[in-house]
Amino acid sequence: MYTLSAFEAKNAEYLAKLKQVAGLSILPFPEPLITRARQAAAEVMEEYAASDATTQKVYASIQQFRTQAKPWSTITERRFYDDLEAL
């Protein structure tokens, strides 16, 4: 958890610095790129997971966690960050 928090803190710090660069536009990645990257990552992970029983078990556990955690994060973390923009 510390590592994730450290990355978030540094990302926020350096984003603020980048925003101060004259003429620099900071844009999100285009949705088609994100979609294709997700598809490619899923393909690689599924191929890797199929390589042995232990990896398959770990991958299935990760997928189950994601499915279970998403509704919670939608009403907590995502809502929290969305509400920050309204302040």
N, C-alpha and C positions, 0 to 999 in steps of 0.2 A: 504494500500500500504506500509505503514511503516513496518508492521509486516513481509510482504514478503521480503522486502529489508533487514530487520534485520536478518531473517533466512538465506538469501543468503550470507550475509556478514559473519555470524558465521560459516556457512557450509564451506565457502572458507578458513576461518582462521583455522578451525580444520582439514580440509583436508590437508592443508600444514603441520600441525603438525604430522599427521598420516604418511605422506610421508617420514618423517625423521626417522621413526621407522625402525631399521635394520631388514631385513628379512620379513617385512610385505608387502604382495601383496594386492593392492587395485584393484578390478575388478568390472566391471558392472554386474548387475544381469543378469543371462542367459535369452535370449529372450523368451524361453518357459514359464519361471516363470512370466515375465512381461505380456505376453499375457494372461496367466491364471488369474493373479491378476486383469487385466483390465476386463476380462470377469466376474469374481466373483464380482467385485465392481459394474459393470453395472447391474448384476442380483439383487444385494442388493438394489441399488438405484431405479431400476424399481419397485421392490416389495414394497419398502417404498413409492415411489411416488403414487402407486396405492392405498395406504391406505386412502387417502382423497383428496378432490378436490383442496385444497390449496397447498398441497405438490406436487400434480401432476402439477399444474400451475407453481410453482417455478421450478420444475425439467425441465419442457418443456422450460422454459425461459433460464435456464442454458444450455441446449442442443442447443438451437437456438444460443445463444451467442458463444458457442464453434465452431459451424459450421461457423458462420460469422467471428470470430476472427482468425481462423486457417490460412486462406490464407495471412492475414496481417502479422501475426507473422512469417510465413515462409519466407517472403521476407524482414522482418526487423530484429527481434530479432535473429532468427536462423542464418540468414546470417551474422549478426554482430558477433555472437559468433564463427561461423565457420571461419570468416575472421581473428579473433584474433589469431587463431592457425597458420595462415600463416605468422604472423609478426615475 
